[in-house]
Amino acid sequence: MTALLFPITIFVLAILVGFEVISKVPATLHTPLMSGANSIHGIVLVGGMLIAADATEIVGYTLAFVAMVFGATNVVGGYVVTDRMLQMFKKKPTAPKAEAKG
């Protein structure tokens, strides 16, 4: 159980620090920062895989699964938000003008 205390402590501290950092971001900056943070969430996925590789108990597997689900959700969500943000800057196609008869 002592060997598991250190990873759980790191996990809890990461949650607290992440919450503290995100809560200080103004709403106008949240979308651009989320789109730029996809690489960080990729690191979370790799960390979850490393935890799963070393896990010997169900708690380790559960923490790894939760980390990978949250990381994957954030990566996909970041790309969706980025795509929506970029769609706002594209010009809308204009309808062709009708020819005047007569």
N, CA, C and O atoms as CSV, one atom per row, in Angstrom:
chain,resi,resn,atom,element,x,y,z
A,1,MET,N,N,0.830,-1.197,0.000
A,1,MET,CA,C,0.000,0.000,0.000
A,1,MET,C,C,0.866,1.250,0.000
A,1,MET,O,O,0.463,2.272,-0.554
A,2,THR,N,N,2.039,1.193,0.604
A,2,THR,CA,C,2.927,2.358,0.654
A,2,THR,C,C,3.409,2.730,-0.740
A,2,THR,O,O,3.560,3.913,-1.046
A,3,ALA,N,N,3.652,1.740,-1.587
A,3,ALA,CA,C,4.107,2.014,-2.951
A,3,ALA,C,C,3.021,2.713,-3.755
A,3,ALA,O,O,3.330,3.445,-4.696
A,4,LEU,N,N,1.771,2.507,-3.409
A,4,LEU,CA,C,0.663,3.130,-4.121
A,4,LEU,C,C,0.376,4.541,-3.620
A,4,LEU,O,O,-0.280,5.316,-4.316
A,5,LEU,N,N,0.849,4.885,-2.441
A,5,LEU,CA,C,0.587,6.198,-1.855
A,5,LEU,C,C,1.217,7.319,-2.671
A,5,LEU,O,O,0.599,8.369,-2.842
A,6,PHE,N,N,2.420,7.125,-3.174
A,6,PHE,CA,C,3.099,8.164,-3.955
A,6,PHE,C,C,2.348,8.479,-5.257
A,6,PHE,O,O,2.105,9.655,-5.526
A,7,PRO,N,N,1.969,7.489,-6.077
A,7,PRO,CA,C,1.209,7.824,-7.299
A,7,PRO,C,C,-0.140,8.475,-7.015
A,7,PRO,O,O,-0.565,9.365,-7.753
A,8,ILE,N,N,-0.823,8.037,-5.946
A,8,ILE,CA,C,-2.108,8.654,-5.600
A,8,ILE,C,C,-1.889,10.100,-5.170
A,8,ILE,O,O,-2.687,10.972,-5.516
A,9,THR,N,N,-0.831,10.366,-4.429
A,9,THR,CA,C,-0.515,11.734,-4.011
A,9,THR,C,C,-0.249,12.617,-5.226
A,9,THR,O,O,-0.744,13.742,-5.289
A,10,ILE,N,N,0.518,12.127,-6.184
A,10,ILE,CA,C,0.793,12.877,-7.410
A,10,ILE,C,C,-0.505,13.133,-8.169
A,10,ILE,O,O,-0.718,14.236,-8.672
A,11,PHE,N,N,-1.369,12.130,-8.255
A,11,PHE,CA,C,-2.649,12.262,-8.952
A,11,PHE,C,C,-3.517,13.340,-8.311
A,11,PHE,O,O,-4.076,14.181,-9.015
A,12,VAL,N,N,-3.636,13.324,-6.990
A,12,VAL,CA,C,-4.459,14.309,-6.277
A,12,VAL,C,C,-3.863,15.710,-6.428
A,12,VAL,O,O,-4.597,16.672,-6.653
A,13,LEU,N,N,-2.546,15.831,-6.308
A,13,LEU,CA,C,-1.914,17.136,-6.484
A,13,LEU,C,C,-2.105,17.659,-7.904
A,13,LEU,O,O,-2.312,18.857,-8.096
A,14,ALA,N,N,-2.039,16.783,-8.895
A,14,ALA,CA,C,-2.262,17.198,-10.285
A,14,ALA,C,C,-3.685,17.709,-10.486
A,14,ALA,O,O,-3.901,18.681,-11.210
A,15,ILE,N,N,-4.649,17.061,-9.848
A,15,ILE,CA,C,-6.038,17.520,-9.932
A,15,ILE,C,C,-6.174,18.905,-9.316
A,15,ILE,O,O,-6.796,19.789,-9.906
A,16,LEU,N,N,-5.596,19.102,-8.129
A,16,LEU,CA,C,-5.707,20.390,-7.451
A,16,LEU,C,C,-5.017,21.512,-8.224
A,16,LEU,O,O,-5.570,22.603,-8.361
A,17,VAL,N,N,-3.825,21.251,-8.723
A,17,VAL,CA,C,-3.094,22.270,-9.486
A,17,VAL,C,C,-3.825,22.570,-10.790
A,17,VAL,O,O,-3.951,23.734,-11.172
A,18,GLY,N,N,-4.304,21.547,-11.471
A,18,GLY,CA,C,-5.041,21.755,-12.710
A,18,GLY,C,C,-6.298,22.577,-12.504
A,18,GLY,O,O,-6.593,23.474,-13.294
A,19,PHE,N,N,-7.036,22.278,-11.453
A,19,PHE,CA,C,-8.247,23.051,-11.146
A,19,PHE,C,C,-7.895,24.500,-10.843
A,19,PHE,O,O,-8.575,25.416,-11.307
A,20,GLU,N,N,-6.852,24.710,-10.080
A,20,GLU,CA,C,-6.440,26.070,-9.714
A,20,GLU,C,C,-6.013,26.868,-10.942
A,20,GLU,O,O,-6.362,28.043,-11.063
A,21,VAL,N,N,-5.276,26.258,-11.838
A,21,VAL,CA,C,-4.804,26.958,-13.038
A,21,VAL,C,C,-5.972,27.276,-13.971
A,21,VAL,O,O,-6.084,28.400,-14.461
A,22,ILE,N,N,-6.832,26.308,-14.217
A,22,ILE,CA,C,-7.949,26.508,-15.145
A,22,ILE,C,C,-8.948,27.509,-14.596
A,22,ILE,O,O,-9.520,28.283,-15.363
A,23,SER,N,N,-9.171,27.518,-13.307
A,23,SER,CA,C,-10.157,28.451,-12.752
A,23,SER,C,C,-9.706,29.906,-12.851
A,23,SER,O,O,-10.535,30.810,-12.748
A,24,LYS,N,N,-8.422,30.150,-13.047
A,24,LYS,CA,C,-7.910,31.519,-13.169
A,24,LYS,C,C,-7.912,32.031,-14.610
A,24,LYS,O,O,-7.600,33.201,-14.836
A,25,VAL,N,N,-8.252,31.197,-15.582
A,25,VAL,CA,C,-8.234,31.602,-16.985
A,25,VAL,C,C,-9.539,32.324,-17.312
A,25,VAL,O,O,-10.619,31.793,-17.052
A,26,PRO,N,N,-9.453,33.539,-17.883
A,26,PRO,CA,C,-10.683,34.231,-18.284
A,26,PRO,C,C,-11.403,33.481,-19.408
A,26,PRO,O,O,-10.780,32.751,-20.178
A,27,ALA,N,N,-12.705,33.670,-19.490
A,27,ALA,CA,C,-13.509,32.944,-20.476
A,27,ALA,C,C,-13.077,33.259,-21.909
A,27,ALA,O,O,-13.173,32.396,-22.781
A,28,THR,N,N,-12.609,34.467,-22.161
A,28,THR,CA,C,-12.212,34.838,-23.527
A,28,THR,C,C,-10.954,34.107,-23.975
A,28,THR,O,O,-10.725,33.966,-25.176
A,29,LEU,N,N,-10.143,33.645,-23.047
A,29,LEU,CA,C,-8.917,32.932,-23.404
A,29,LEU,C,C,-9.060,31.417,-23.350
A,29,LEU,O,O,-8.158,30.694,-23.773
A,30,HIS,N,N,-10.173,30.937,-22.839
A,30,HIS,CA,C,-10.302,29.499,-22.609
A,30,HIS,C,C,-10.253,28.695,-23.907
A,30,HIS,O,O,-9.560,27.680,-23.972
A,31,THR,N,N,-10.977,29.130,-24.943
A,31,THR,CA,C,-11.011,28.368,-26.193
A,31,THR,C,C,-9.649,28.320,-26.880
A,31,THR,O,O,-9.218,27.234,-27.266
A,32,PRO,N,N,-8.947,29.448,-27.052
A,32,PRO,CA,C,-7.613,29.348,-27.674
A,32,PRO,C,C,-6.633,28.511,-26.852
A,32,PRO,O,O,-5.817,27.787,-27.422
A,33,LEU,N,N,-6.701,28.598,-25.534
A,33,LEU,CA,C,-5.801,27.804,-24.712
A,33,LEU,C,C,-6.147,26.318,-24.794
A,33,LEU,O,O,-5.257,25.468,-24.764
A,34,MET,N,N,-7.422,26.012,-24.896
A,34,MET,CA,C,-7.826,24.603,-24.985
A,34,MET,C,C,-7.319,23.990,-26.280
A,34,MET,O,O,-6.885,22.838,-26.304
A,35,SER,N,N,-7.376,24.763,-27.355
A,35,SER,CA,C,-6.906,24.209,-28.622
A,35,SER,C,C,-5.394,24.019,-28.605
A,35,SER,O,O,-4.879,23.123,-29.273
A,36,GLY,N,N,-4.685,24.840,-27.860
A,36,GLY,CA,C,-3.231,24.700,-27.778
A,36,GLY,C,C,-2.770,23.668,-26.774
A,36,GLY,O,O,-1.590,23.320,-26.743
A,37,ALA,N,N,-3.674,23.176,-25.955
A,37,ALA,CA,C,-3.298,22.249,-24.891
A,37,ALA,C,C,-3.431,20.788,-25.287
A,37,ALA,O,O,-3.275,19.912,-24.436
A,38,ASN,N,N,-3.715,20.498,-26.550
A,38,ASN,CA,C,-3.879,19.102,-26.963
A,38,ASN,C,C,-2.621,18.282,-26.733
A,38,ASN,O,O,-2.710,17.097,-26.411
A,39,SER,N,N,-1.457,18.886,-26.890
A,39,SER,CA,C,-0.222,18.128,-26.664
A,39,SER,C,C,-0.076,17.750,-25.194
A,39,SER,O,O,0.443,16.680,-24.877
A,40,ILE,N,N,-0.524,18.611,-24.308
A,40,ILE,CA,C,-0.450,18.296,-22.874
A,40,ILE,C,C,-1.341,17.100,-22.557
A,40,ILE,O,O,-0.959,16.234,-21.770
A,41,HIS,N,N,-2.520,17.046,-23.161
A,41,HIS,CA,C,-3.420,15.927,-22.911
A,41,HIS,C,C,-2.893,14.644,-23.539
A,41,HIS,O,O,-3.180,13.545,-23.064
A,42,GLY,N,N,-2.118,14.793,-24.611
A,42,GLY,CA,C,-1.441,13.618,-25.169
A,42,GLY,C,C,-0.446,13.046,-24.183
A,42,GLY,O,O,-0.271,11.830,-24.103
A,43,ILE,N,N,0.207,13.918,-23.431
A,43,ILE,CA,C,1.147,13.472,-22.403
A,43,ILE,C,C,0.383,12.745,-21.287
A,43,ILE,O,O,0.881,11.771,-20.723
A,44,VAL,N,N,-0.813,13.218,-20.977
A,44,VAL,CA,C,-1.649,12.536,-19.976
A,44,VAL,C,C,-1.974,11.115,-20.448
A,44,VAL,O,O,-1.962,10.174,-19.655
A,45,LEU,N,N,-2.262,10.970,-21.739
A,45,LEU,CA,C,-2.534,9.627,-22.280
A,45,LEU,C,C,-1.320,8.717,-22.128
A,45,LEU,O,O,-1.452,7.561,-21.724
A,46,VAL,N,N,-0.146,9.238,-22.449
A,46,VAL,CA,C,1.079,8.441,-22.307
A,46,VAL,C,C,1.312,8.090,-20.837
A,46,VAL,O,O,1.701,6.965,-20.523
A,47,GLY,N,N,1.077,9.043,-19.940
A,47,GLY,CA,C,1.221,8.771,-18.506
A,47,GLY,C,C,0.270,7.686,-18.039
A,47,GLY,O,O,0.650,6.830,-17.239
A,48,GLY,N,N,-0.964,7.710,-18.528
A,48,GLY,CA,C,-1.930,6.658,-18.185
A,48,GLY,C,C,-1.476,5.293,-18.669
A,48,GLY,O,O,-1.666,4.284,-17.989
A,49,MET,N,N,-0.870,5.271,-19.856
A,49,MET,CA,C,-0.352,4.000,-20.376
A,49,MET,C,C,0.815,3.488,-19.538
A,49,MET,O,O,0.934,2.287,-19.298
A,50,LEU,N,N,1.675,4.405,-19.093
A,50,LEU,CA,C,2.800,3.999,-18.246
A,50,LEU,C,C,2.325,3.478,-16.896
A,50,LEU,O,O,2.881,2.518,-16.362
A,51,ILE,N,N,1.292,4.118,-16.347
A,51,ILE,CA,C,0.731,3.639,-15.081
A,51,ILE,C,C,0.137,2.243,-15.277
A,51,ILE,O,O,0.314,1.365,-14.432
A,52,ALA,N,N,-0.565,2.041,-16.389
A,52,ALA,CA,C,-1.180,0.736,-16.653
A,52,ALA,C,C,-0.119,-0.338,-16.846
A,52,ALA,O,O,-0.324,-1.488,-16.456
A,53,ALA,N,N,1.016,0.025,-17.446
A,53,ALA,CA,C,2.076,-0.957,-17.675
A,53,ALA,C,C,2.705,-1.431,-16.369
A,53,ALA,O,O,3.119,-2.585,-16.262
A,54,ASP,N,N,2.778,-0.545,-15.377
A,54,ASP,CA,C,3.401,-0.893,-14.098
A,54,ASP,C,C,2.397,-1.340,-13.034
A,54,ASP,O,O,2.798,-1.762,-11.950
A,55,ALA,N,N,1.116,-1.255,-13.328
A,55,ALA,CA,C,0.096,-1.556,-12.321
A,55,ALA,C,C,0.069,-3.048,-12.004
A,55,ALA,O,O,0.211,-3.901,-12.881
A,56,THR,N,N,-0.118,-3.325,-10.731
A,56,THR,CA,C,-0.253,-4.713,-10.285
A,56,THR,C,C,-1.556,-4.932,-9.520
A,56,THR,O,O,-1.935,-6.070,-9.244
A,57,GLU,N,N,-2.238,-3.840,-9.180
A,57,GLU,CA,C,-3.482,-3.929,-8.430
A,57,GLU,C,C,-4.592,-3.235,-9.209
A,57,GLU,O,O,-4.333,-2.495,-10.159
A,58,ILE,N,N,-5.817,-3.481,-8.800
A,58,ILE,CA,C,-6.977,-2.914,-9.487
A,58,ILE,C,C,-7.010,-1.393,-9.366
A,58,ILE,O,O,-7.506,-0.719,-10.269
A,59,VAL,N,N,-6.495,-0.841,-8.273
A,59,VAL,CA,C,-6.489,0.613,-8.100
A,59,VAL,C,C,-5.604,1.268,-9.156
A,59,VAL,O,O,-5.968,2.305,-9.710
A,60,GLY,N,N,-4.463,0.683,-9.437
A,60,GLY,CA,C,-3.569,1.211,-10.465
A,60,GLY,C,C,-4.199,1.157,-11.841
A,60,GLY,O,O,-4.093,2.109,-12.613
A,61,TYR,N,N,-4.856,0.048,-12.154
A,61,TYR,CA,C,-5.549,-0.070,-13.430
A,61,TYR,C,C,-6.687,0.950,-13.538
A,61,TYR,O,O,-6.911,1.536,-14.598
A,62,THR,N,N,-7.394,1.150,-12.436
A,62,THR,CA,C,-8.502,2.096,-12.435
A,62,THR,C,C,-7.993,3.516,-12.651
A,62,THR,O,O,-8.560,4.260,-13.451
A,63,LEU,N,N,-6.926,3.903,-11.945
A,63,LEU,CA,C,-6.354,5.240,-12.136
A,63,LEU,C,C,-5.856,5.432,-13.566
A,63,LEU,O,O,-6.044,6.496,-14.156
A,64,ALA,N,N,-5.233,4.417,-14.111
A,64,ALA,CA,C,-4.755,4.501,-15.494
A,64,ALA,C,C,-5.927,4.657,-16.457
A,64,ALA,O,O,-5.866,5.459,-17.389
A,65,PHE,N,N,-6.985,3.898,-16.235
A,65,PHE,CA,C,-8.156,3.990,-17.103
A,65,PHE,C,C,-8.781,5.377,-17.027
A,65,PHE,O,O,-9.120,5.964,-18.054
A,66,VAL,N,N,-8.935,5.900,-15.818
A,66,VAL,CA,C,-9.528,7.233,-15.642
A,66,VAL,C,C,-8.658,8.297,-16.316
A,66,VAL,O,O,-9.177,9.189,-16.988
A,67,ALA,N,N,-7.346,8.206,-16.139
A,67,ALA,CA,C,-6.440,9.169,-16.764
A,67,ALA,C,C,-6.536,9.108,-18.284
A,67,ALA,O,O,-6.546,10.144,-18.947
A,68,MET,N,N,-6.605,7.908,-18.834
A,68,MET,CA,C,-6.679,7.779,-20.296
A,68,MET,C,C,-8.025,8.258,-20.834
A,68,MET,O,O,-8.075,8.873,-21.899
A,69,VAL,N,N,-9.110,7.988,-20.121
A,69,VAL,CA,C,-10.426,8.464,-20.569
A,69,VAL,C,C,-10.469,9.991,-20.543
A,69,VAL,O,O,-10.910,10.616,-21.508
A,70,PHE,N,N,-10.007,10.597,-19.434
A,70,PHE,CA,C,-10.007,12.059,-19.350
A,70,PHE,C,C,-9.081,12.673,-20.389
A,70,PHE,O,O,-9.435,13.671,-21.017
A,71,GLY,N,N,-7.916,12.100,-20.575
A,71,GLY,CA,C,-6.971,12.622,-21.561
A,71,GLY,C,C,-7.528,12.531,-22.968
A,71,GLY,O,O,-7.429,13.487,-23.737
A,72,ALA,N,N,-8.114,11.389,-23.316
A,72,ALA,CA,C,-8.681,11.218,-24.659
A,72,ALA,C,C,-9.861,12.158,-24.881
A,72,ALA,O,O,-10.019,12.719,-25.966
A,73,THR,N,N,-10.688,12.328,-23.853
A,73,THR,CA,C,-11.817,13.249,-23.962
A,73,THR,C,C,-11.337,14.672,-24.202
A,73,THR,O,O,-11.910,15.390,-25.022
A,74,ASN,N,N,-10.305,15.080,-23.503
A,74,ASN,CA,C,-9.776,16.429,-23.681
A,74,ASN,C,C,-9.121,16.614,-25.042
A,74,ASN,O,O,-9.256,17.678,-25.647
A,75,VAL,N,N,-8.422,15.614,-25.532
A,75,VAL,CA,C,-7.798,15.720,-26.856
A,75,VAL,C,C,-8.874,15.864,-27.931
A,75,VAL,O,O,-8.793,16.760,-28.771
A,76,VAL,N,N,-9.875,14.992,-27.908
A,76,VAL,CA,C,-10.941,15.052,-28.910
A,76,VAL,C,C,-11.720,16.359,-28.771
A,76,VAL,O,O,-12.013,17.013,-29.771
A,77,GLY,N,N,-12.051,16.736,-27.556
A,77,GLY,CA,C,-12.765,17.996,-27.332
A,77,GLY,C,C,-11.973,19.197,-27.804
A,77,GLY,O,O,-12.543,20.134,-28.365
A,78,GLY,N,N,-10.673,19.185,-27.588
A,78,GLY,CA,C,-9.829,20.288,-28.046
A,78,GLY,C,C,-9.836,20.428,-29.552
A,78,GLY,O,O,-9.894,21.540,-30.076
A,79,TYR,N,N,-9.776,19.300,-30.255
A,79,TYR,CA,C,-9.816,19.370,-31.720
A,79,TYR,C,C,-11.188,19.804,-32.218
A,79,TYR,O,O,-11.273,20.531,-33.208
A,80,VAL,N,N,-12.257,19.380,-31.563
A,80,VAL,CA,C,-13.604,19.793,-31.967
A,80,VAL,C,C,-13.774,21.296,-31.767
A,80,VAL,O,O,-14.295,21.988,-32.642
A,81,VAL,N,N,-13.335,21.798,-30.616
A,81,VAL,CA,C,-13.448,23.230,-30.346
A,81,VAL,C,C,-12.591,24.028,-31.322
A,81,VAL,O,O,-13.021,25.073,-31.811
A,82,THR,N,N,-11.395,23.550,-31.608
A,82,THR,CA,C,-10.525,24.238,-32.568
A,82,THR,C,C,-11.174,24.274,-33.938
A,82,THR,O,O,-11.135,25.306,-34.609
A,83,ASP,N,N,-11.768,23.172,-34.366
A,83,ASP,CA,C,-12.431,23.140,-35.665
A,83,ASP,C,C,-13.593,24.120,-35.717
A,83,ASP,O,O,-13.760,24.835,-36.705
A,84,ARG,N,N,-14.390,24.159,-34.671
A,84,ARG,CA,C,-15.507,25.112,-34.631
A,84,ARG,C,C,-15.004,26.540,-34.654
A,84,ARG,O,O,-15.591,27.399,-35.312
A,85,MET,N,N,-13.921,26.799,-33.939
A,85,MET,CA,C,-13.362,28.143,-33.901
A,85,MET,C,C,-12.853,28.548,-35.287
A,85,MET,O,O,-13.054,29.686,-35.711
A,86,LEU,N,N,-12.200,27.631,-35.988
A,86,LEU,CA,C,-11.694,27.938,-37.324
A,86,LEU,C,C,-12.822,28.096,-38.335
A,86,LEU,O,O,-12.686,28.865,-39.286
A,87,GLN,N,N,-13.929,27.388,-38.152
A,87,GLN,CA,C,-15.074,27.536,-39.053
A,87,GLN,C,C,-15.664,28.944,-38.988
A,87,GLN,O,O,-16.234,29.418,-39.970
A,88,MET,N,N,-15.534,29.610,-37.851
A,88,MET,CA,C,-16.063,30.970,-37.719
A,88,MET,C,C,-15.314,31.951,-38.617
A,88,MET,O,O,-15.875,32.980,-38.993
A,89,PHE,N,N,-14.080,31.664,-38.966
A,89,PHE,CA,C,-13.276,32.588,-39.748
A,89,PHE,C,C,-13.322,32.308,-41.246
A,89,PHE,O,O,-12.754,33.071,-42.028
A,90,LYS,N,N,-13.982,31.236,-41.663
A,90,LYS,CA,C,-14.095,30.934,-43.091
A,90,LYS,C,C,-15.203,31.768,-43.702
A,90,LYS,O,O,-16.234,32.012,-43.074
A,91,LYS,N,N,-14.980,32.204,-44.939
A,91,LYS,CA,C,-16.008,32.963,-45.643
A,91,LYS,C,C,-17.120,32.025,-46.083
A,91,LYS,O,O,-16.876,30.908,-46.540
A,92,LYS,N,N,-18.331,32.502,-45.933
A,92,LYS,CA,C,-19.476,31.704,-46.361
A,92,LYS,C,C,-19.629,31.833,-47.869
A,92,LYS,O,O,-19.430,32.915,-48.421
A,93,PRO,N,N,-19.977,30.746,-48.538
A,93,PRO,CA,C,-20.167,30.843,-49.988
A,93,PRO,C,C,-21.358,31.718,-50.314
A,93,PRO,O,O,-22.392,31.665,-49.648
A,94,THR,N,N,-21.193,32.527,-51.354
A,94,THR,CA,C,-22.301,33.405,-51.749
A,94,THR,C,C,-23.074,32.735,-52.874
A,94,THR,O,O,-22.508,32.019,-53.700
A,95,ALA,N,N,-24.352,32.979,-52.889
A,95,ALA,CA,C,-25.202,32.408,-53.932
A,95,ALA,C,C,-24.956,33.155,-55.236
A,95,ALA,O,O,-24.746,34.368,-55.224
A,96,PRO,N,N,-24.979,32.443,-56.359
A,96,PRO,CA,C,-24.767,33.131,-57.644
A,96,PRO,C,C,-25.924,34.097,-57.927
A,96,PRO,O,O,-27.076,33.829,-57.585
A,97,LYS,N,N,-25.590,35.214,-58.555
A,97,LYS,CA,C,-26.604,36.236,-58.844
A,97,LYS,C,C,-27.524,35.752,-59.972
A,97,LYS,O,O,-27.069,35.160,-60.951
A,98,ALA,N,N,-28.794,36.011,-59.818
A,98,ALA,CA,C,-29.752,35.639,-60.861
A,98,ALA,C,C,-29.653,36.638,-62.004
A,98,ALA,O,O,-29.538,37.845,-61.790
A,99,GLU,N,N,-29.699,36.119,-63.202
A,99,GLU,CA,C,-29.609,36.988,-64.375
A,99,GLU,C,C,-30.949,37.672,-64.609
A,99,GLU,O,O,-32.012,37.066,-64.477
A,100,ALA,N,N,-30.869,38.939,-64.957
A,100,ALA,CA,C,-32.097,39.698,-65.230
A,100,ALA,C,C,-32.596,39.384,-66.637
A,100,ALA,O,O,-31.834,39.430,-67.603
A,101,LYS,N,N,-33.881,39.067,-66.738
A,101,LYS,CA,C,-34.456,38.759,-68.050
A,101,LYS,C,C,-35.033,40.035,-68.661
A,101,LYS,O,O,-35.691,40.843,-68.005
A,102,GLY,N,N,-34.757,40.163,-69.918
A,102,GLY,CA,C,-35.406,41.100,-70.605
A,102,GLY,C,C,-35.385,42.302,-71.148
A,102,GLY,O,O,-36.377,42.731,-71.737
